Amino acid sequence: MYTTMAILTLTSLIPPITIALVSPNEKNSYPHYVKTTIASTFMISLFPTMMFMCTDQEVIISNWHWTATQTLDLSLS
């Protein structure tokens, strides 16, 4: 599962990076550039988000008791 998510993350990061490198001197207004960047980022993030929601991992609660001493109790939740 970890390898699949890493590959999907890298695959989703490649198009914005290549677009930025291909046309760095294009004259767009800054508000249009920001709007386009935010819209494309949102669209790219939908696929991993839907995969996360469909695997029901948002409802998993894990509690790992890390270490305990006499006066200090550390737990990771």
C-alpha positions, 0 to 999 in steps of 0.5 A: 500500500505504501509503495502504491501511494508513493507512486501515485503521489509522484505521478500527481506531482510530475505534471505541474512541475513539467508545466512550470519548467516548459513555459517559465516566460509566459506572461500571465497575470498573477491572479490568473496564475494563482487561480489556475494553480489552486484549481489544478492542485484541487483536481489533482488531490481529488484522486488520492482523497477518494482512494483514502475515503474508499478504503475506509481508513478515515475511521480506523483508530489506533492506539499504541502504548509507547512506554511507561515509567513510574511517573511518566506515561507516554502513549502515541495515539 
